Amino acid sequence: MSEIRPGGRNGLTENSEEALRAEIEALRRQLAERPAESHAHPHGHRSKRPSAGVLWSLALVGAAILVAAFFAGYLPQTSRETALAKESKDEGAALPPVNVVLAHRSPAKTELVLPGSIEAITEAPILARASGYIRKRIADIGDHVKEGQELAEIEAPELGHQVAQARTQVQQASSALEEANANLEQGKTNTEMARLTSERWNSLVARGAVARQDADTYRAQYEAQRAGMQALEKAVAAAKSNVSGAEANVARLLEMQSYLVVRAPFAGVITQRNVDTGALVNEGNTLLYRIAQNDTLRTFVNVPQADAVSIHVGQTADVTIASMPSKKFAGTVTRTANALDPGTRTLLAEVQVSNKEGLLLPGMYAQVNFTTLRAEPPIIIQGDALILRSNGPQVAVVGAGDVIHYAKVQVGRDYGDRVEILGGIDDDARLVVNPGDVVQEGVKVKPMMLAAANNNGNNKK
């Protein structure tokens, strides 16, 4: 009988199994041949039973076959079934992984960036103050002019005639005043004479030389002269008023004549010209030029209600232009409206910027950067951790034991990729980023921490 040797993955090789089967078959044939021999020689000798060694060999061979079958079939199948069951159990018990970031407190120093519109510190339209034709145009668009510099000349001959007529009226009023003064002097003389006559007749009446009726007559004449004096005085006052009116009219016309030469009201640059030589202009209606003072510019900014309390007069700000990204212009808040616009709920603030180099132009669109300090900085979270639902904004918080809890939050400023949270969560709370359908209330998850971006530095809006 061949020796059984372990081999292969399960302890026996295929060759050893075949050898065992061959030995078993040989033993069976031997057993089958021995009874045949005993029948062939019945009287020669007695039949012999299989020896104990043979039986033990057969038992060992059978046991070896069973052991080989056990190791070759049952154990691998059982091992595979156990592994599959364990794998299935592990898959059923696995926790859903989620990406988690930490909420952090915003820095006390923050930046507020708002759009603004640049305008000239002083800008005024220049209209014609006298009717006529443009005789000469001196300034044009883009010219830098000084205060009082001539811009244009208007030709108005009829205005000269009006001045001459007004001066004649002054002379006539002066003559009437002289006549009234002469009448007043004559009236004074007549009144004095009537007074003396009345006093004399009164003395004669006292001596009984004349009748009292005659004295009363002279007394009445005196009173009439006194009344006439008051009328003459009023006539003199009226004549003086006429003279003053006529002289004022002359002064007005002369002032209008001075407007025939159009001058710059202040130093600045001509931003608009609407007339040319020979154009007809009407007093108070025709716009000749528009001038702006641009050595100092002002930028108007509408500050949202949430940030209105942090903007005050004297606060510094940086003004930037998209076409000059590397250039910053220092500005100062010079005034605020001190009231919110009820339509937009914004505070109008004015930031003045020096423009000595002339790089800024009125009408430009600018970005104004305010730096503010907060006594109680809010919490900052990533924008994709915020969930907007019908019952308000929420965040998925990974709490104790890695269990999900949805918390309602109060949202502050929105920076795009980051959002301020004014209430609802604590600092260093673990928040789920882009929570899916598996992230439900009370579900246990496997948190995977992500590196938060832009945790430090100033916040910009």
Secondary structure, DSSP 8 states (H G I E B T S, - for coil): -----B-STTSB-HHHHHHHHHHHHHHHHHHHHHHHHHHHSTTTS------HHHHHHHHHHHHHHHHHHIIIIIHHHHHHHHHHHHHHHHHHH---EEEEEE-EE--SEEEEEEEEEEEEEEEEEEE-SS-EEEEEE---TT-EE-TT-EEEEEE-HHHHHHHHHHHHHHHHHHHHHHHHHHHHHHHHHHHHHHHHHHHHHHHHHHHTSS-HHHHHHHHHHHHHHHHHHHHHHHHHHHHHHHHHHHHHHHHHHHHHHHTTEEE-SSSEEEEEE---TT-EE-TTT-EEEEEEEEEEEEEEEEEEGGGGGG--TT-EEEEEETTEEEEEEEEEEEEEEEEE-TTT-EEEEEEEEE-TT----TT-EEEEEEEEE-SS--EEEEGGGEEEETTEEEEEEE-GGGBEEEEE-EEEEE-SSEEEEEESS-TT-EEESS--TT--TT-B-EEEE---SS-SS----
